[in-house]
Amino acid sequence: MTQHASLTPERWSAFDLDQQILMVGNEMNRASRSIRLNDLNGLRLGYERVLRLVDLTVEVQKGYGLRRELLRWRDLIAELYVESQPDPLRHAAAFRALLQLTPAAARQIPFVLPG
């Protein structure tokens, strides 16, 4: 069971989209740390948390276009999750793409991703 397994859609929908994306981003940032530490188990757990939060976001968002983009992004993370070895470049690219979904999240890029 992941850390966010008991988080309900009702509770998640209380956060606005910026907050939801930033919280998914926080889990991606934790996964980045696991990559740096070569902690494959920690990375997989991080991706599980990311997938759970993205699933909740898709569930509570009404916009078809946004949901489509989130599901496409989710596929990237699912691919990273099943890889036998961490892929720091693909992880960083996926992290950047996530943060570019909202202006508030995009402002965090210089602080969490290398230039």
C-alpha positions as a printed Julia matrix, in Angstrom:
115×3 Matrix{Float64}:
   0.0    0.0     0.0
   1.4    3.37   -0.97
   1.48   6.44    1.2
  -1.46   8.02   -0.65
  -3.63   4.9    -0.9
  -6.21   6.25    1.54
  -6.43   9.7    -0.08
  -9.95  10.1    -1.43
 -11.0   11.89   -4.6
 -13.13  14.18   -2.45
 -10.13  15.25   -0.38
  -7.92  15.57   -3.48
 -10.5   17.72   -5.28
 -10.28  20.25   -2.43
  -6.86  21.22   -3.84
  -6.73  23.36   -6.96
  -4.92  22.13  -10.06
  -1.74  24.06   -9.25
  -1.56  22.41   -5.84
  -2.26  18.97   -7.29
   0.48  19.3    -9.91
   2.91  20.65   -7.31
   2.21  17.7    -5.0
   2.8   15.26   -7.86
   5.97  17.24   -8.55
   7.02  16.84   -4.93
   6.85  13.08   -5.34
   8.84  13.34   -8.58
  11.44  15.37   -6.69
  11.66  12.62   -4.05
  12.09  10.09   -6.85
  14.92  12.25   -8.23
  16.68  11.88   -4.9
  16.28   8.1    -5.08
  17.89   8.14   -8.51
  20.85  10.13   -7.16
  21.23   7.66   -4.28
  20.85   4.67   -6.65
  17.94   3.51   -4.46
  15.87   1.44   -6.89
  13.33   0.4    -4.24
  12.83   4.0    -3.15
  12.46   5.05   -6.77
   9.76   2.47   -7.43
   7.88   3.49   -4.31
   8.17   7.1    -5.44
   6.76   6.27   -8.85
   3.89   4.39   -7.18
   3.04   7.54   -5.22
   3.29   9.63   -8.4
   0.97   7.26  -10.26
  -1.56   7.33   -7.43
  -1.66  11.12   -7.32
  -1.92  11.4   -11.1
  -4.79   8.9   -11.07
  -6.57  11.04   -8.49
  -5.92  14.18  -10.51
  -7.35  12.58  -13.66
 -10.35  11.42  -11.67
 -11.23  14.85  -10.27
 -10.37  17.09  -13.23
 -13.2   17.83  -15.62
 -11.28  19.18  -18.62
 -10.93  16.55  -21.34
  -7.72  18.05  -22.76
  -6.02  18.18  -19.38
  -7.06  14.65  -18.52
  -5.75  13.43  -21.88
  -2.36  15.11  -21.26
  -2.15  13.75  -17.73
  -2.87  10.24  -18.97
  -0.18  10.57  -21.64
   2.23  11.82  -18.97
   1.2    8.95  -16.71
   2.26   6.51  -19.45
   5.78   8.0   -19.3
   5.98   7.36  -15.57
   4.58   3.84  -15.95
   7.35   3.11  -18.45
   9.97   4.43  -16.03
   8.42   2.36  -13.24
   8.88  -0.94  -15.09
  12.45  -0.22  -16.24
  15.07  -2.42  -14.61
  17.47   0.52  -14.18
  16.8    4.19  -13.39
  16.9    6.56  -16.34
  17.83   9.99  -14.96
  17.46  11.78  -18.31
  13.98  10.44  -19.04
  12.98  11.09  -15.44
  14.12  14.72  -15.66
  12.33  15.19  -19.0
   9.11  13.77  -17.56
   9.48  15.93  -14.43
   9.94  19.04  -16.6
   6.88  18.15  -18.72
   4.78  17.76  -15.57
   5.84  21.12  -14.18
   5.04  22.82  -17.47
   1.37  21.9   -17.12
   0.6   24.95  -14.97
   2.26  28.36  -14.63
   2.66  27.99  -10.85
   4.4   24.64  -11.25
   6.55  25.91  -14.13
   8.02  28.57  -11.84
   9.57  25.76   -9.78
  11.65  24.37  -12.65
  14.81  26.37  -11.9
  14.75  25.15   -8.31
  14.28  21.42   -8.88
  15.76  20.65  -12.29
  19.3   21.19  -13.49
  19.74  23.85  -16.21
